[in-house]
Amino acid sequence: APKPRAPWSRSHVPDALALYESAPSGDGAMLRAAAVRQIRLALEADRVDMSALLPRVTAGDRAFVTMLARESKLDEGLLWTLAQNSLKPGLRAWQRELSTLAANGNWQRGYCFVCGAAATLGELQGNDQEKHLRCGACGADWRFPRLQCLYCGNTDPKTLGYLYPEKLREQMRIDICDHCHGYLKVISAFSPSPVESLAVQDLATLQLDYIAQERGYARVAIT
């Protein structure tokens, strides 16, 4: 049997696969460990073409990952998550270099100017609560019009609106568009959230996803 992987390398960088395998036992722990092991074996045997997989993951092409996972008999969700996280160190390094070049630019798209991923969250920043979009993949931050749909570009106030969770109106909201039926989660943040906390913020606002999707809104393709 292969020796267990060390959760931390000699350079003190976490080994994501090993950490996942060494997670505390509980319901589904053995199934998760087996799913991780299958992905690792597929990678070691070159049954997964990373040069094809990673660009598709960067572009948000979930359909391609689904097809690849089914063909290779791998856990689709886990393959997607591991591939996304493997890209983040490189993407964040590019973001640190490119953000200074784009600081004075006028980027007003719903996708990231660094890596092309769709915005994960919106933030209302500063005393003026200026709207910014944040990329969960690389951490990029860019200004965006308050009354514009990031998906279809709609600016008609009659078809744009907001949803609020009960008693949290001042902390968070959902921007909705009745033209494309897309939605964006928006939080109030006096200063930009640290890059490392964006994934946490996304998880902490799952109730907003539920509220939006229950009413027929979705995260749609950007046009």
N, C-alpha and C positions, 0 to 999 in steps of 0.2 A: 504493500500500500504506500502511496506517496506520503512524504512527510508533510505535516501541517505547515502552511505558510506563516511566516512571522507577520504579525499585524503591522509592524513598523520596520522600515528598511534601516540600514546602517546610517543613512543620511537623514534619518528621522522623518521621512516622508511616509504617510500612511498608505498601506496597500489596501485599496478599496475592497478587493475580492476577499482578502484574508479577514478584514474587519467584519465583512458581511457574514463570512462563514463562522466566525467566532462569536457572533451575537448570542446573547443569553438564550438558553433553551426556552421554548414556549410553544404555543399553538402554531403550527406551520413552520417551526424553525428547521426541521429536518428537510422539508420540501424546499424551503428557500436555499438551504445549503446545497442541496442536490442541483437546483436550477443554476446556481452560481458555478458549481463544478462543471456542469455541462457546457456553459459558455466558455469557461477557461480552457477546457479540453478542445473545444471547437477552434478557439483562437490559436492554441499551441499546434494544432494540426493544420492550420491555414485553411480551415473550411469556411471562415468568414473573411471576406475581402474588406479589410479596414479602409483601403484607399477608396472604395466605393461607398462604404457605410458612413464614414464620418462626414463627408460633404453633404450627404442626404440628411443626416441628423442636424447639421448646422442649418440647413435650409428648412428644417421642420417637416420633412417628408415622412410622416408617420406611416403612410401606406407602404412605402418601400421597406421600412423596418419590419412591418407586419409580414410582408411577403417573404423577406429573408429569414425571419425567425421561424415561420411555418415550414419553409423549405429545409432548414437546418434542424428543426424540431427543438427550438430553444424558447425560453420564456420571453415573450415579446416585450412586456412591460419592463422586465429587468434588463434586457439587452438595450432598450431605449434609454433607461436611466443611467446605466453604466457608461454608455457611449456619450451621453450628454455631459456627465461629470468628468470624463476623461478629456474633454475639449476645454473645460473651463480654465485651467492654468494658462494655456496658450492664448485663449481669447482675452483673458484679463490682462495679460502682458501687452497685447496689441492695443487694448483699450487705454491703458495708461499712456502709451505713446501717441495714439491718434486723437485722444480727447483734447489735448492742448492745441492740435492743429484745427479742430472743428469748433473750438470754443467761441469763436466770433462768426461762425457760419450761420446759415439760416435753414438748417435741416428740419423740415416739418413733415416728416413721413411717420407712418405707424410702425415701421421696422427700423432696426438698429443701424446706425451709420457705420459701425465697426464690423459686426458679424452678420448682419442681415436678418437676425431673429426678430420675431414679432415682440413688441413690448409686453412685458409681464405685468407691470403695474403702472399706475399713474400716481404722482405725488403732487400735493399742493404745498409748495415750499415758500419759506420766508414770511415776512410780515404781510406781503401782498398776496400770499397764497397763489403764486404763479404756478401754472400747471406744467409739470415735467413728466416725461415718459422714462421708464427705467427698463433696461434689458437684464433679464435674469440670467442670461448666459454669460455675458462679459461684464456687466455692471455699468454700462454706458448710461449717461444722463443727458437728456436734451429737452429744450423747451418745446411746448406744443400748444396750439390754440385751445382755449377752454371750450369753445363752441365749434368743435369739428370732430367728426368720427374718424378714428385712426384707421379703420378698415376701408371704408369707401370714400372718405373725404367729404361726406355730406356736411353742409354748414347751415341747413335750414332749421331754424330754432323750433319750428312746428313739429319736426320729426326727431328732435333730439330731446333727451330728458334725463332724469336722475331717479334712482331708487335708493332708499336708505334703510338700513336695519334699525329695528326699534331701539330707541334710547342711545344710538351711536351716531347720530346725524353729524356731530361735530368732528368725529374721528375718521369716518369712512363713508364711502358712497359707491354707487355703480352708475357709470355713464352708459346710457343706452341709445341706440339708434334704431328708429322704426323703418328706416329705408333698407338697411341690410340685416337688421335684427342682430347686430353685434353688441358686445358689451365690454367695458373695461372697468376693472376694480381700481378705485382711487382712494388713497389714504392721505391724511393730513400729516405733514412732517415739516417742522420748522427748518431743519437742515436735511440734506440728502441722506437717505439710509445707507449705512456701510454696505459695500458690495456683498460681504459675507452674510448679511442678514436678509437679503432680498428673497432667498428661498424660504426663509422662516416667515417673512411677511406674507408670502404667497400662501403658505400653509395656514397661517393664523387667520386668513380672511376667506377660508373655504365657505363660510356661511354666505358670503356674497355670491360665490359661484352658484350655490344652491338657490338663492333668491332669484338670481338672473335666469338660470336655466329652467326653473319652475315656471317662469313667465314666458318662456319661449325664446330667450336670447341665447347667443352662443359666441364663442371665439371663432370668428370666421376668417376666411382667406383675405389677405390684404390685396386690394386692387390698385 
